[in-house]
Amino acid sequence: MVAYEFYWRDHKGKDDLIGILPERRKNSERITQESIINWARKVIGDNAEVKDISFIQIEIDEAQTESLGLNPHSELRKKFNK
């Protein structure tokens, strides 16, 4: 399964892991770099501190999705909407 590790660059220039989101879209034509970044921004919400977001594409197996707790939408929102 394809997933994305999202990072944001803090004010000190350090890349911090935001979280991992699994790709669930079946139509590959809808998957672009812009759509992936927009997806992360939707999950994070309107947090002014998170401006410089980047990602890397990773492969994970189905067993890892549960062990990593990959229903991350609520976890990411909790992290950035405090």
N, C-alpha and C positions, 0 to 999 in steps of 0.2 A: 504494500500500500504506500502511495506517495503521501508525504506529509511535509510541512514546512516548519523550520525553526525560525522564529522571529526574534530579532535583536533590535535594540534602540541604543543610540549613542548618547551617553549622558553629557553633562556640561564639562566633564573632565576629559572627554574624548574616549571613554571606556565603553566597549560594547557589552550590554547587559542582555541576557536571555529574557525575553518576555514570556515565551511559551511555545508550545508545539501544537499546530493545528493539522488534523488529517484532511486530505483532499477528499471531498465527497461528491464533487460534480462529475457526472458521467459524460457530459458533452465537452470534449477537450478543446473545442473551438472557443469556449467561453473562458478558458484559463489563460490569462495573460499576466505579465508582471504587475501591471497596474491593478488588475482585479484582485490579485493576491494581496497586495499592499492595502487596497481599499477594504478587503475582508478583515485584515488585522485591525485597521482603524475602527471598523464597526464594532468589533469585539471589545477593543480597549475603551472605546467611547471618546468623548471630547476632553482628553487630558492634555492640557497645554504643554506639559513637560515632555510629552512623547511626540517628537517631531521627526526625528531622523530614524526611520524604521528601515531595516533591511531584512532579508531572509535568505536561507539556503534550503534547497530541496533535499529531502532525505528519503530513504526507503526504510519502512518498518514492516515487520510481519504482524499478522492479526493478533497474535498472542501479546505482543508488546503494547498494543493499543489499550488493553485493559490494565496491564501492569504499570504503564505510564500514567494511567488515569486520563486517557485522552477523550474526555468530554470537557475540554478546557475552557469553553466559553464562559461559564460562570466563574471559574478560578481567575481568569484574566480580568474579568470585570471587577471582581473583589480586589485584586491587586492594585488596579489603577483608579478605581472609583471610591477611594477611602475618604 
